[in-house]
Amino acid sequence: DKYDRQLRLWGAHGQRALMEAHLCVLGSSAVATETLKNLVLPGIGHFTVVDSARVEAADLGANFFLEESDAGKPRAESVCRWLQEMNPDVQGSFVDREPAQAIAEGASFFRPYTMVVACQLPEGLATQAAACCRGLGIPFLLLTSIGFVGKLRLYVAEHCVCETKPDSELGDLRLTDPFPELRRFADSIDLGSLDEAQHAHVPYVVILIQALDAFRKATGKQLPSNREEKDQFKQIVSKMRRSDKEVNFEEALDNAYKAWVPYAIPDAVQKVLSMAPENGTSDFWIVARAVSQFVRDCGKLPLAGALPDMTASTDLYVRLQEIYGSRAGGDCAAINAHIAALQKDLGVDRSVPAEFVQRFCRNAQYCEVFSFRSLEDEFRPCSPEEGGVDLAEEASDEDSLIQWYLALRAADRFREERGHWPGALCGDGEAALASDLAALTQAAARILEAYKAEDVSIDPKTLEEIVRYGGCEIHTTSSVLGGIAAQEAVKLVTRQYSPLNNTLVYDGLHGKTQALEL
């Protein structure tokens, strides 16, 4: 299977979501094709490129999905043809019209699509397109690439994820408060009566539960809470060990922290459970409400049921798997009972897929709902107290890329007012660029004024650089931005992993990126 490697990342259900997606791409420049390339290869189902531009000589040096024979042809048609050659599983089409015309048509144009990716759109058109996407409940991704810099902006009114897949997972072993079946299993193993081979193959789950029992008996405390107590707990584990060659005890020491971190429902999950709307009829919100009722009844989330690899005899490991799996299955059955009652109350006839319910239960401790500020709110900035970016603080940080963000916004404002990028119609000399630089500086001043930030000014060097670029798009910059954009698009389409919230600025001059919540 050519998709085998990525199936290990987002599973068959993620690949199915990707293959059922229909992506609309506004624009066909290099940043658009680089984004599409990274979505065509993993198997996006269908894409449609919307653009009326014709292929010019300048395109050939920046866009790797064009060749000399395409000169004068519709650019959307040409890039569509070459992109489809990369993966015969993907369907591609094009619409030979201005993106502005498609946006003016509104929701009726965007309704067939799963997601919209807009490239090189000025703020006014981008805001209109994002508003259409908000009305349809589909994600919107805005890309700008000019010279060695660019930015990426995500927007979706509400993005519900039950598989955020954090880098550091504590797991769900319930060591600090074992459920009855696990408690009986741990108590049934008498370490002192085991021979050397058996002792070296006791799962670390059992070792840690018994060590915690010994710690509680010795100290009268429920869990180790400070450095001294944690060291004492590890000493108990070490004393249970017969030989330095026992790998299972080494694993127990490496995972000792799992035995002293008290069980708690993460804040993000509590937020999801508390905000579950009573009239929400999507699969996510129905299951979230069912889980919320389960938590009210049991005080804990449904057990994930996943058991990590560990040194253990086959018999003990299989028995442990069965214990966790059986408990997780019981919790899932209870969730299904809550779901049935909720659907009856809501008058919902369709059934929630059993696979989704199981997946939600397995990942309940990592579910999260992401809300993004709209483009209208971003372009009408508010104070830090109201949730806006602290411009003064960002501008004082020499590592911040806020200056490039402001310069790119000024370039968009210039383009809306004059119909072309700063420096695009000038010569190469400083005198020829001076007029556009002055106009860009004025546009930047107006943008800065809206933030009402005192003692903050835009670095003139960034504005000079923007004018010097003359609106040109460099393939290397677009390649980086396209790769990041495709990664974020996969997250949004598959509803897995935590998406960027909400803006990324790229500085190719120094090889830096920065995420800003604007």
One Martini backbone bead per residue (centre of mass of N, CA, C, O) as a GRO file, in nm:
protein
  518
    1ASP     BB    1   0.092   0.039   0.027
    2LYS     BB    2   0.145   0.377  -0.043
    3TYR     BB    3  -0.001   0.468   0.253
    4ASP     BB    4   0.133   0.332   0.503
    5ARG     BB    5   0.287   0.556   0.659
    6GLN     BB    6   0.034   0.748   0.709
    7LEU     BB    7  -0.149   0.542   0.854
    8ARG     BB    8   0.031   0.560   1.117
    9LEU     BB    9  -0.076   0.854   1.180
   10TRP     BB   10  -0.417   0.861   1.080
   11GLY     BB   11  -0.533   0.627   0.964
   12ALA     BB   12  -0.806   0.509   0.797
   13HIS     BB   13  -0.998   0.745   0.874
   14GLY     BB   14  -0.809   0.971   0.776
   15GLN     BB   15  -0.782   0.875   0.482
   16ARG     BB   16  -1.081   0.888   0.418
   17ALA     BB   17  -1.114   1.192   0.463
   18LEU     BB   18  -0.909   1.273   0.246
   19MET     BB   19  -1.053   1.114  -0.001
   20GLU     BB   20  -1.334   1.291   0.050
   21ALA     BB   21  -1.210   1.546  -0.027
   22HIS     BB   22  -1.275   1.898  -0.137
   23LEU     BB   23  -1.061   2.127  -0.282
   24CYS     BB   24  -1.023   2.482  -0.275
   25VAL     BB   25  -0.821   2.688  -0.499
   26LEU     BB   26  -0.710   3.019  -0.480
   27GLY     BB   27  -0.503   2.998  -0.714
   28SER     BB   28  -0.170   2.929  -0.920
   29SER     BB   29   0.074   2.962  -0.777
   30ALA     BB   30   0.338   2.838  -0.610
   31VAL     BB   31   0.194   2.815  -0.329
   32ALA     BB   32  -0.040   2.646  -0.439
   33THR     BB   33   0.118   2.402  -0.566
   34GLU     BB   34   0.276   2.322  -0.310
   35THR     BB   35   0.030   2.252  -0.146
   36LEU     BB   36  -0.093   2.044  -0.342
   37LYS     BB   37   0.137   1.847  -0.359
   38ASN     BB   38   0.109   1.777  -0.036
   39LEU     BB   39  -0.192   1.648  -0.107
   40VAL     BB   40  -0.169   1.456  -0.346
   41LEU     BB   41   0.029   1.244  -0.238
   42PRO     BB   42  -0.168   1.146   0.011
   43GLY     BB   43  -0.478   1.162  -0.125
   44ILE     BB   44  -0.659   1.368  -0.218
   45GLY     BB   45  -0.952   1.347  -0.375
   46HIS     BB   46  -1.018   1.666  -0.454
   47PHE     BB   47  -0.945   1.938  -0.684
   48THR     BB   48  -0.981   2.305  -0.725
   49VAL     BB   49  -0.882   2.550  -0.956
   50VAL     BB   50  -0.891   2.914  -0.920
   51ASP     BB   51  -0.818   3.086  -1.233
   52SER     BB   52  -0.724   3.344  -1.497
   53ALA     BB   53  -0.442   3.310  -1.545
   54ARG     BB   54  -0.156   3.337  -1.739
   55VAL     BB   55   0.123   3.215  -1.865
   56GLU     BB   56   0.439   3.335  -1.776
   57ALA     BB   57   0.770   3.376  -1.765
   58ALA     BB   58   0.781   3.422  -1.450
   59ASP     BB   59   0.654   3.142  -1.372
   60LEU     BB   60   0.886   2.940  -1.463
   61GLY     BB   61   1.089   3.021  -1.214
   62ALA     BB   62   0.864   2.942  -0.965
   63ASN     BB   63   0.697   2.706  -1.115
   64PHE     BB   64   0.718   2.351  -1.124
   65PHE     BB   65   0.412   2.329  -1.281
   66LEU     BB   66   0.575   2.443  -1.535
   67GLU     BB   67   0.622   2.507  -1.889
   68GLU     BB   68   0.694   2.646  -2.186
   69SER     BB   69   0.432   2.523  -2.332
   70ASP     BB   70   0.233   2.700  -2.129
   71ALA     BB   71   0.248   2.954  -2.261
   72GLY     BB   72  -0.066   3.133  -2.249
   73LYS     BB   73  -0.206   2.952  -2.068
   74PRO     BB   74  -0.395   2.839  -1.839
   75ARG     BB   75  -0.277   2.799  -1.526
   76ALA     BB   76  -0.482   2.608  -1.395
   77GLU     BB   77  -0.467   2.387  -1.612
   78SER     BB   78  -0.165   2.321  -1.601
   79VAL     BB   79  -0.131   2.248  -1.298
   80CYS     BB   80  -0.346   2.030  -1.295
   81ARG     BB   81  -0.212   1.831  -1.490
   82TRP     BB   82   0.062   1.791  -1.331
   83LEU     BB   83  -0.054   1.705  -1.055
   84GLN     BB   84  -0.203   1.442  -1.149
   85GLU     BB   85   0.062   1.278  -1.214
   86MET     BB   86   0.136   1.212  -0.905
   87ASN     BB   87  -0.183   1.097  -0.866
   88PRO     BB   88  -0.432   0.885  -0.986
   89ASP     BB   89  -0.636   0.909  -0.731
   90VAL     BB   90  -0.665   1.205  -0.819
   91GLN     BB   91  -0.886   1.473  -0.862
   92GLY     BB   92  -0.886   1.731  -1.116
   93SER     BB   93  -0.969   2.085  -1.144
   94PHE     BB   94  -1.095   2.382  -1.324
   95VAL     BB   95  -1.140   2.750  -1.303
   96ASP     BB   96  -1.179   3.014  -1.543
   97ARG     BB   97  -1.142   3.247  -1.292
   98GLU     BB   98  -1.174   3.483  -1.076
   99PRO     BB   99  -1.164   3.478  -0.742
  100ALA     BB  100  -1.347   3.727  -0.700
  101GLN     BB  101  -1.595   3.601  -0.842
  102ALA     BB  102  -1.633   3.361  -0.656
  103ILE     BB  103  -1.670   3.528  -0.397
  104ALA     BB  104  -1.919   3.692  -0.498
  105GLU     BB  105  -2.105   3.435  -0.514
  106GLY     BB  106  -2.043   3.268  -0.264
  107ALA     BB  107  -2.186   2.995  -0.119
  108SER     BB  108  -2.263   2.858  -0.393
  109PHE     BB  109  -1.962   2.800  -0.471
  110PHE     BB  110  -1.849   2.658  -0.183
  111ARG     BB  111  -2.038   2.416  -0.101
  112PRO     BB  112  -1.877   2.153  -0.231
  113TYR     BB  113  -1.661   2.206  -0.014
  114THR     BB  114  -1.430   2.128   0.253
  115MET     BB  115  -1.206   2.346   0.155
  116VAL     BB  116  -1.019   2.662   0.168
  117VAL     BB  117  -0.753   2.792  -0.044
  118ALA     BB  118  -0.586   3.104  -0.021
  119CYS     BB  119  -0.388   3.292  -0.265
  120GLN     BB  120  -0.288   3.614  -0.267
  121LEU     BB  121  -0.494   3.770  -0.095
  122PRO     BB  122  -0.646   4.028  -0.002
  123GLU     BB  123  -0.812   4.127   0.273
  124GLY     BB  124  -1.096   4.172   0.158
  125LEU     BB  125  -1.130   3.894   0.014
  126ALA     BB  126  -1.056   3.716   0.253
  127THR     BB  127  -1.293   3.801   0.433
  128GLN     BB  128  -1.518   3.705   0.246
  129ALA     BB  129  -1.432   3.407   0.225
  130ALA     BB  130  -1.442   3.347   0.531
  131ALA     BB  131  -1.744   3.407   0.563
  132CYS     BB  132  -1.842   3.181   0.380
  133CYS     BB  133  -1.712   2.950   0.547
  134ARG     BB  134  -1.862   3.005   0.807
  135GLY     BB  135  -2.150   2.950   0.693
  136LEU     BB  136  -2.053   2.641   0.605
  137GLY     BB  137  -1.834   2.510   0.807
  138ILE     BB  138  -1.545   2.570   0.679
  139PRO     BB  139  -1.227   2.582   0.615
  140PHE     BB  140  -0.966   2.843   0.622
  141LEU     BB  141  -0.678   2.927   0.404
  142LEU     BB  142  -0.412   3.168   0.419
  143LEU     BB  143  -0.176   3.282   0.162
  144THR     BB  144   0.156   3.444   0.175
  145SER     BB  145   0.403   3.518  -0.095
  146ILE     BB  146   0.709   3.723  -0.063
  147GLY     BB  147   0.988   3.646  -0.137
  148PHE     BB  148   1.128   3.569   0.192
  149VAL     BB  149   0.822   3.597   0.277
  150GLY     BB  150   0.540   3.501   0.500
  151LYS     BB  151   0.193   3.374   0.545
  152LEU     BB  152  -0.038   3.205   0.774
  153ARG     BB  153  -0.403   3.141   0.787
  154LEU     BB  154  -0.648   3.032   1.014
  155TYR     BB  155  -1.005   2.931   0.970
  156VAL     BB  156  -1.259   2.832   1.213
  157ALA     BB  157  -1.523   2.839   1.407
  158GLU     BB  158  -1.515   2.509   1.463
  159HIS     BB  159  -1.282   2.263   1.611
  160CYS     BB  160  -1.315   1.916   1.645
  161VAL     BB  161  -1.107   1.705   1.864
  162CYS     BB  162  -1.016   1.352   1.956
  163GLU     BB  163  -0.697   1.367   1.822
  164THR     BB  164  -0.424   1.539   1.929
  165LYS     BB  165  -0.162   1.395   1.993
  166PRO     BB  166   0.051   1.429   2.204
  167ASP     BB  167   0.383   1.401   2.268
  168SER     BB  168   0.312   1.372   2.585
  169GLU     BB  169   0.204   1.071   2.721
  170LEU     BB  170   0.069   0.936   3.014
  171GLY     BB  171  -0.180   0.792   2.988
  172ASP     BB  172  -0.425   0.507   3.103
  173LEU     BB  173  -0.356   0.308   3.382
  174ARG     BB  174  -0.454   0.361   3.682
  175LEU     BB  175  -0.239   0.345   3.931
  176THR     BB  176  -0.354   0.529   4.172
  177ASP     BB  177  -0.663   0.395   4.087
  178PRO     BB  178  -0.757   0.103   4.062
  179PHE     BB  179  -0.951  -0.099   3.922
  180PRO     BB  180  -1.076  -0.390   4.031
  181GLU     BB  181  -0.942  -0.580   3.818
  182LEU     BB  182  -0.654  -0.466   3.858
  183ARG     BB  183  -0.630  -0.510   4.158
  184ARG     BB  184  -0.657  -0.821   4.155
  185PHE     BB  185  -0.417  -0.876   3.969
  186ALA     BB  186  -0.193  -0.746   4.144
  187ASP     BB  187  -0.259  -0.922   4.407
  188SER     BB  188  -0.203  -1.214   4.264
  189ILE     BB  189   0.103  -1.129   4.274
  190ASP     BB  190   0.382  -1.302   4.409
  191LEU     BB  191   0.701  -1.208   4.405
  192GLY     BB  192   0.839  -1.406   4.622
  193SER     BB  193   0.738  -1.684   4.455
  194LEU     BB  194   0.919  -1.629   4.221
  195ASP     BB  195   1.117  -1.688   3.985
  196GLU     BB  196   1.352  -1.546   3.797
  197ALA     BB  197   1.194  -1.538   3.526
  198GLN     BB  198   0.925  -1.434   3.637
  199HIS     BB  199   1.034  -1.176   3.779
  200ALA     BB  200   1.145  -1.059   3.490
  201HIS     BB  201   0.807  -1.075   3.382
  202VAL     BB  202   0.680  -0.839   3.527
  203PRO     BB  203   0.483  -0.596   3.496
  204TYR     BB  204   0.513  -0.261   3.570
  205VAL     BB  205   0.229  -0.219   3.671
  206VAL     BB  206   0.252  -0.408   3.915
  207ILE     BB  207   0.500  -0.289   4.049
  208LEU     BB  208   0.379   0.000   4.100
  209ILE     BB  209   0.136  -0.081   4.269
  210GLN     BB  210   0.297  -0.226   4.496
  211ALA     BB  211   0.482   0.016   4.563
  212LEU     BB  212   0.251   0.204   4.646
  213ASP     BB  213   0.153   0.037   4.878
  214ALA     BB  214   0.420   0.053   5.039
  215PHE     BB  215   0.426   0.360   5.064
  216ARG     BB  216   0.158   0.395   5.218
  217LYS     BB  217   0.239   0.216   5.459
  218ALA     BB  218   0.501   0.385   5.540
  219THR     BB  219   0.363   0.701   5.525
  220GLY     BB  220   0.037   0.759   5.481
  221LYS     BB  221   0.042   0.829   5.184
  222GLN     BB  222  -0.082   0.835   4.867
  223LEU     BB  223   0.146   1.031   4.730
  224PRO     BB  224   0.408   1.145   4.585
  225SER     BB  225   0.515   1.511   4.612
  226ASN     BB  226   0.825   1.502   4.644
  227ARG     BB  227   1.149   1.438   4.605
  228GLU     BB  228   1.184   1.252   4.852
  229GLU     BB  229   0.935   1.067   4.796
  230LYS     BB  230   1.020   0.978   4.510
  231ASP     BB  231   1.283   0.845   4.597
  232GLN     BB  232   1.151   0.646   4.790
  233PHE     BB  233   0.985   0.500   4.575
  234LYS     BB  234   1.229   0.406   4.404
  235GLN     BB  235   1.357   0.238   4.631
  236ILE     BB  236   1.132   0.032   4.648
  237VAL     BB  237   1.170  -0.074   4.362
  238SER     BB  238   1.471  -0.153   4.389
  239LYS     BB  239   1.424  -0.365   4.626
  240MET     BB  240   1.246  -0.558   4.438
  241ARG     BB  241   1.503  -0.614   4.302
  242ARG     BB  242   1.737  -0.876   4.209
  243SER     BB  243   1.847  -0.749   3.928
  244ASP     BB  244   2.006  -0.556   3.681
  245LYS     BB  245   1.873  -0.747   3.442
  246GLU     BB  246   1.587  -0.631   3.504
  247VAL     BB  247   1.394  -0.465   3.280
  248ASN     BB  248   1.119  -0.422   3.423
  249PHE     BB  249   1.242  -0.237   3.650
  250GLU     BB  250   1.349  -0.022   3.466
  251GLU     BB  251   1.069   0.054   3.358
  252ALA     BB  252   0.951   0.134   3.632
  253LEU     BB  253   1.146   0.370   3.682
  254ASP     BB  254   1.080   0.526   3.415
  255ASN     BB  255   0.748   0.509   3.511
  256ALA     BB  256   0.703   0.630   3.802
  257TYR     BB  257   0.535   0.894   3.745
  258LYS     BB  258   0.259   0.734   3.698
  259ALA     BB  259   0.234   0.684   4.030
  260TRP     BB  260   0.219   1.022   4.113
  261VAL     BB  261   0.004   1.109   3.917
  262PRO     BB  262  -0.284   1.231   3.949
  263TYR     BB  263  -0.594   1.202   3.872
  264ALA     BB  264  -0.706   1.395   3.578
  265ILE     BB  265  -0.892   1.619   3.408
  266PRO     BB  266  -0.831   1.800   3.166
  267ASP     BB  267  -0.900   2.120   3.092
  268ALA     BB  268  -0.983   2.086   2.793
  269VAL     BB  269  -1.194   1.866   2.856
  270GLN     BB  270  -1.369   2.020   3.055
  271LYS     BB  271  -1.449   2.232   2.849
  272VAL     BB  272  -1.595   2.047   2.656
  273LEU     BB  273  -1.804   1.927   2.862
  274SER     BB  274  -1.924   2.215   2.945
  275MET     BB  275  -1.990   2.314   2.626
  276ALA     BB  276  -2.198   2.117   2.556
  277PRO     BB  277  -2.460   2.130   2.363
  278GLU     BB  278  -2.795   2.046   2.394
  279ASN     BB  279  -2.842   2.087   2.056
  280GLY     BB  280  -2.624   1.903   1.963
  281THR     BB  281  -2.592   1.682   1.652
  282SER     BB  282  -2.325   1.602   1.637
  283ASP     BB  283  -2.120   1.349   1.700
  284PHE     BB  284  -1.934   1.493   1.895
  285TRP     BB  285  -2.154   1.622   2.089
  286ILE     BB  286  -2.300   1.366   2.167
  287VAL     BB  287  -2.054   1.222   2.293
  288ALA     BB  288  -1.974   1.447   2.489
  289ARG     BB  289  -2.235   1.430   2.656
  290ALA     BB  290  -2.204   1.134   2.736
  291VAL     BB  291  -1.933   1.172   2.883
  292SER     BB  292  -2.035   1.376   3.087
  293GLN     BB  293  -2.231   1.177   3.224
  294PHE     BB  294  -2.019   0.969   3.299
  295VAL     BB  295  -1.854   1.158   3.485
  296ARG     BB  296  -2.084   1.217   3.685
  297ASP     BB  297  -2.107   0.910   3.770
  298CYS     BB  298  -1.771   0.828   3.796
  299GLY     BB  299  -1.533   1.071   3.778
  300LYS     BB  300  -1.445   0.956   3.493
  301LEU     BB  301  -1.313   0.860   3.222
  302PRO     BB  302  -1.292   0.662   2.983
  303LEU     BB  303  -1.114   0.403   2.911
  304ALA     BB  304  -0.877   0.351   2.676
  305GLY     BB  305  -0.714   0.046   2.674
  306ALA     BB  306  -0.416   0.107   2.642
  307LEU     BB  307  -0.109  -0.085   2.605
  308PRO     BB  308   0.203  -0.079   2.646
  309ASP     BB  309   0.501  -0.168   2.599
  310MET     BB  310   0.650  -0.459   2.773
  311THR     BB  311   0.801  -0.647   3.001
  312ALA     BB  312   0.667  -0.980   2.952
  313SER     BB  313   0.479  -1.226   2.969
  314THR     BB  314   0.246  -1.345   2.768
  315ASP     BB  315   0.031  -1.409   2.978
  316LEU     BB  316   0.032  -1.137   3.138
  317TYR     BB  317  -0.013  -0.947   2.901
  318VAL     BB  318  -0.282  -1.062   2.801
  319ARG     BB  319  -0.435  -1.026   3.065
  320LEU     BB  320  -0.395  -0.719   3.077
  321GLN     BB  321  -0.533  -0.655   2.812
  322GLU     BB  322  -0.809  -0.774   2.892
  323ILE     BB  323  -0.864  -0.587   3.128
  324TYR     BB  324  -0.854  -0.317   2.975
  325GLY     BB  325  -1.048  -0.394   2.743
  326SER     BB  326  -1.298  -0.463   2.914
  327ARG     BB  327  -1.327  -0.192   3.056
  328ALA     BB  328  -1.347  -0.018   2.800
  329GLY     BB  329  -1.599  -0.164   2.687
  330GLY     BB  330  -1.786  -0.090   2.923
  331ASP     BB  331  -1.764   0.216   2.897
  332CYS     BB  332  -1.865   0.228   2.602
  333ALA     BB  333  -2.144   0.109   2.662
  334ALA     BB  334  -2.232   0.341   2.847
  335ILE     BB  335  -2.209   0.559   2.631
  336ASN     BB  336  -2.418   0.433   2.434
  337ALA     BB  337  -2.655   0.466   2.627
  338HIS     BB  338  -2.644   0.773   2.639
  339ILE     BB  339  -2.677   0.822   2.336
  340ALA     BB  340  -2.957   0.699   2.301
  341ALA     BB  341  -3.098   0.899   2.492
  342LEU     BB  342  -3.017   1.161   2.346
  343GLN     BB  343  -3.140   1.098   2.067
  344LYS     BB  344  -3.429   1.083   2.170
  345ASP     BB  345  -3.443   1.377   2.280
  346LEU     BB  346  -3.346   1.509   1.990
  347GLY     BB  347  -3.455   1.343   1.736
  348VAL     BB  348  -3.233   1.137   1.637
  349ASP     BB  349  -3.199   0.885   1.390
  350ARG     BB  350  -2.921   0.862   1.363
  351SER     BB  351  -2.622   0.695   1.394
  352VAL     BB  352  -2.341   0.656   1.570
  353PRO     BB  353  -2.053   0.549   1.501
  354ALA     BB  354  -1.883   0.305   1.661
  355GLU     BB  355  -1.595   0.393   1.584
  356PHE     BB  356  -1.617   0.681   1.702
  357VAL     BB  357  -1.679   0.609   1.993
  358GLN     BB  358  -1.421   0.447   2.043
  359ARG     BB  359  -1.226   0.677   1.970
  360PHE     BB  360  -1.320   0.876   2.182
  361CYS     BB  361  -1.264   0.699   2.431
  362ARG     BB  362  -0.956   0.655   2.375
  363ASN     BB  363  -0.932   1.004   2.352
  364ALA     BB  364  -1.069   1.176   2.583
  365GLN     BB  365  -0.799   1.310   2.715
  366TYR     BB  366  -0.753   1.471   2.404
  367CYS     BB  367  -0.980   1.649   2.371
  368GLU     BB  368  -1.076   1.935   2.151
  369VAL     BB  369  -1.167   2.286   2.113
  370PHE     BB  370  -1.135   2.514   1.844
  371SER     BB  371  -1.093   2.872   1.835
  372PHE     BB  372  -1.120   3.139   1.598
  373ARG     BB  373  -1.036   3.424   1.491
  374SER     BB  374  -1.137   3.646   1.290
  375LEU     BB  375  -1.049   3.854   1.033
  376GLU     BB  376  -1.202   4.097   1.135
  377ASP     BB  377  -1.064   4.101   1.414
  378GLU     BB  378  -0.773   4.124   1.313
  379PHE     BB  379  -0.829   4.400   1.137
  380ARG     BB  380  -0.963   4.480   1.435
  381PRO     BB  381  -0.791   4.556   1.677
  382CYS     BB  382  -0.727   4.479   2.010
  383SER     BB  383  -0.661   4.462   2.319
  384PRO     BB  384  -0.501   4.264   2.542
  385GLU     BB  385  -0.745   4.257   2.743
  386GLU     BB  386  -0.934   4.145   2.484
  387GLY     BB  387  -0.714   3.934   2.328
  388GLY     BB  388  -0.493   4.076   2.201
  389VAL     BB  389  -0.208   4.175   2.081
  390ASP     BB  390   0.108   4.269   2.215
  391LEU     BB  391   0.277   4.491   2.040
  392ALA     BB  392   0.491   4.607   2.231
  393GLU     BB  393   0.613   4.337   2.318
  394GLU     BB  394   0.681   4.226   2.038
  395ALA     BB  395   0.857   4.472   1.937
  396SER     BB  396   1.075   4.430   2.181
  397ASP     BB  397   1.131   4.160   2.038
  398GLU     BB  398   1.396   4.056   1.844
  399ASP     BB  399   1.255   3.762   1.764
  400SER     BB  400   1.025   3.884   1.642
  401LEU     BB  401   0.779   3.886   1.348
  402ILE     BB  402   0.587   4.141   1.357
  403GLN     BB  403   0.712   4.320   1.136
  404TRP     BB  404   0.636   4.135   0.898
  405TYR     BB  405   0.338   4.134   0.942
  406LEU     BB  406   0.296   4.440   0.902
  407ALA     BB  407   0.425   4.454   0.619
  408LEU     BB  408   0.221   4.258   0.483
  409ARG     BB  409  -0.027   4.427   0.544
  410ALA     BB  410   0.066   4.679   0.393
  411ALA     BB  411   0.084   4.540   0.116
  412ASP     BB  412  -0.217   4.477   0.099
  413ARG     BB  413  -0.316   4.768   0.117
  414PHE     BB  414  -0.168   4.868  -0.132
  415ARG     BB  415  -0.303   4.669  -0.335
  416GLU     BB  416  -0.595   4.766  -0.294
  417GLU     BB  417  -0.534   5.069  -0.381
  418ARG     BB  418  -0.336   4.999  -0.663
  419GLY     BB  419  -0.332   4.691  -0.793
  420HIS     BB  420  -0.037   4.636  -0.665
  421TRP     BB  421   0.262   4.572  -0.578
  422PRO     BB  422   0.522   4.677  -0.426
  423GLY     BB  423   0.748   4.752  -0.693
  424ALA     BB  424   0.625   4.621  -0.963
  425LEU     BB  425   0.643   4.916  -1.148
  426CYS     BB  426   0.943   4.948  -1.101
  427GLY     BB  427   1.250   4.991  -1.074
  428ASP     BB  428   1.572   4.925  -0.918
  429GLY     BB  429   1.603   5.191  -0.805
  430GLU     BB  430   1.563   5.400  -0.540
  431ALA     BB  431   1.404   5.623  -0.683
  432ALA     BB  432   1.183   5.435  -0.808
  433LEU     BB  433   1.093   5.323  -0.509
  434ALA     BB  434   1.010   5.573  -0.333
  435SER     BB  435   0.706   5.601  -0.385
  436ASP     BB  436   0.618   5.320  -0.277
  437LEU     BB  437   0.747   5.350   0.001
  438ALA     BB  438   0.576   5.588   0.095
  439ALA     BB  439   0.299   5.443   0.065
  440LEU     BB  440   0.368   5.204   0.252
  441THR     BB  441   0.425   5.371   0.506
  442GLN     BB  442   0.137   5.484   0.528
  443ALA     BB  443  -0.007   5.213   0.552
  444ALA     BB  444   0.145   5.123   0.809
  445ALA     BB  445   0.051   5.358   0.991
  446ARG     BB  446  -0.253   5.287   0.981
  447ILE     BB  447  -0.226   5.008   1.108
  448LEU     BB  448  -0.083   5.096   1.370
  449GLU     BB  449  -0.306   5.288   1.476
  450ALA     BB  450  -0.519   5.059   1.542
  451TYR     BB  451  -0.351   4.955   1.804
  452LYS     BB  452  -0.268   5.178   2.010
  453ALA     BB  453   0.052   5.186   2.025
  454GLU     BB  454   0.307   5.289   2.207
  455ASP     BB  455   0.622   5.318   2.090
  456VAL     BB  456   0.552   5.210   1.788
  457SER     BB  457   0.736   5.088   1.503
  458ILE     BB  458   0.819   5.041   1.177
  459ASP     BB  459   1.055   4.886   1.011
  460PRO     BB  460   1.200   5.015   0.730
  461LYS     BB  461   1.348   4.757   0.624
  462THR     BB  462   1.094   4.587   0.566
  463LEU     BB  463   0.972   4.781   0.356
  464GLU     BB  464   1.209   4.783   0.160
  465GLU     BB  465   1.199   4.480   0.101
  466ILE     BB  466   0.914   4.467  -0.015
  467VAL     BB  467   0.971   4.659  -0.252
  468ARG     BB  468   1.210   4.496  -0.373
  469TYR     BB  469   1.034   4.245  -0.456
  470GLY     BB  470   0.778   4.326  -0.637
  471GLY     BB  471   0.587   4.058  -0.588
  472CYS     BB  472   0.761   3.823  -0.584
  473GLU     BB  473   0.791   3.465  -0.627
  474ILE     BB  474   0.956   3.222  -0.439
  475HIS     BB  475   0.998   2.894  -0.432
  476THR     BB  476   1.122   2.839  -0.151
  477THR     BB  477   0.907   2.986   0.011
  478SER     BB  478   0.660   2.832  -0.104
  479SER     BB  479   0.753   2.552  -0.013
  480VAL     BB  480   0.739   2.595   0.289
  481LEU     BB  481   0.446   2.700   0.308
  482GLY     BB  482   0.316   2.457   0.163
  483GLY     BB  483   0.396   2.244   0.373
  484ILE     BB  484   0.252   2.370   0.615
  485ALA     BB  485  -0.031   2.394   0.490
  486ALA     BB  486  -0.074   2.091   0.438
  487GLN     BB  487  -0.053   2.003   0.730
  488GLU     BB  488  -0.298   2.172   0.827
  489ALA     BB  489  -0.505   2.050   0.634
  490VAL     BB  490  -0.492   1.763   0.744
  491LYS     BB  491  -0.587   1.830   1.027
  492LEU     BB  492  -0.867   1.945   0.940
  493VAL     BB  493  -0.976   1.704   0.774
  494THR     BB  494  -0.911   1.468   1.000
  495ARG     BB  495  -0.924   1.564   1.297
  496GLN     BB  496  -0.607   1.591   1.376
  497TYR     BB  497  -0.449   1.734   1.582
  498SER     BB  498  -0.306   2.044   1.643
  499PRO     BB  499  -0.367   2.342   1.534
  500LEU     BB  500  -0.302   2.636   1.419
  501ASN     BB  501  -0.313   2.937   1.646
  502ASN     BB  502  -0.346   3.122   1.352
  503THR     BB  503  -0.046   3.238   1.286
  504LEU     BB  504   0.219   3.233   1.037
  505VAL     BB  505   0.556   3.346   1.023
  506TYR     BB  506   0.798   3.390   0.754
  507ASP     BB  507   1.169   3.397   0.759
  508GLY     BB  508   1.401   3.338   0.507
  509LEU     BB  509   1.652   3.508   0.587
  510HIS     BB  510   1.664   3.342   0.894
  511GLY     BB  511   1.495   3.082   0.936
  512LYS     BB  512   1.198   3.175   1.054
  513THR     BB  513   0.932   3.118   1.292
  514GLN     BB  514   0.589   3.234   1.391
  515ALA     BB  515   0.337   3.217   1.624
  516LEU     BB  516   0.016   3.387   1.610
  517GLU     BB  517  -0.248   3.531   1.805
  518LEU     BB  518  -0.498   3.737   1.619
   0.00000   0.00000   0.00000
